[in-house]
Amino acid sequence: MEIFDDLEAEYDRLDGIFATLSAEDWMRPSSAAGWSNADVLLHLAQTEETVAATVKGDPMRERGAMSVDEAMDLWVRSERAGPDVVYPRWQAARRISVQVLRTADPTKASAWASAALRPATMATTRLAEHWAHALDITGPLNIPYPDTERLRHIARLAHRTLPYAFQLAGLEPVPVRAELTGPDGTSWQFGPEDAEDVISGSLGAFCRVGAQRLKPEDSGLTTSGPHAATALRLLRNYAA
């Protein structure tokens, strides 16, 4: 399936970048508050291991009354280690997780942060998280990380999550159309053609807003209709 191939391609691109980082680079602060670059990769390794475990039927870690972000931060701090430990751990975890997702029953949903997800959707969330955290690492290090057409998967996820985002904000969901242009000029549309509310612009900007790596007002995205600006403000690439 295409999403699994694209997820693996993103992993490979990241692995190529990670292989070039020095020990000093790994310990530098990332854009993720309170985390070094090694911490970010540890988080990705931990969550990749969780993907493989939950798809196989193991229960997820209990987080009690903590938010997802609080639980993830505590988990990282409890297993914090250097790149000599974290990097091979992530490499092993990412290989296993994509293999498990490829071979899983495509119709069976597995537990995740706030809802059970089928393998293809789970793979899309992994693509979204790795891409967002890649920005957290490469940005401060001034390493180029150009957009690719793989972002279409993330944009589709963000668009499909809009009803949940509206409900989470206590608002009634409305139909929203996204008309986006990819880095190679390809047009991507999500949502009904007759929707009154439309978000238009760059595929990359749309995904960055959804990842909370870019403010809507700085994105260059345009909105039309009574609720499109609200939809853009609520946009998220995940359901947690």
Sequence and secondary structure as in RCSB ss.txt:
>XXXX:A:sequence
MEIFDDLEAEYDRLDGIFATLSAEDWMRPSSAAGWSNADVLLHLAQTEETVAATVKGDPMRERGAMSVDEAMDLW
VRSERAGPDVVYPRWQAARRISVQVLRTADPTKASAWASAALRPATMATTRLAEHWAHALDITGPLNIPYPDTER
LRHIARLAHRTLPYAFQLAGLEPVPVRAELTGPDGTSWQFGPEDAEDVISGSLGAFCRVGAQRLKPEDSGLTTSG
PHAATALRLLRNYAA
>XXXX:A:secstr
 HHHHHHHHHHHHHHHHHTT  HHHHHSB SSTT BHHHHHHHHHHHHHHHHHHHTT      TTS HHHHHHHH
HHHS   HHHHHHHHHHHHHHHHHHHHHS TT  B  SSS B HHHHHHHHHHHHHHHHHHHHTTTT      TT
HHHHHHHHHHTHHHHHHHTT     EEEEEE TTS EEEES TT SEEEEEEHHHHHHHHTTSS GGGS  EEES
SSHHHHHHH  SS  
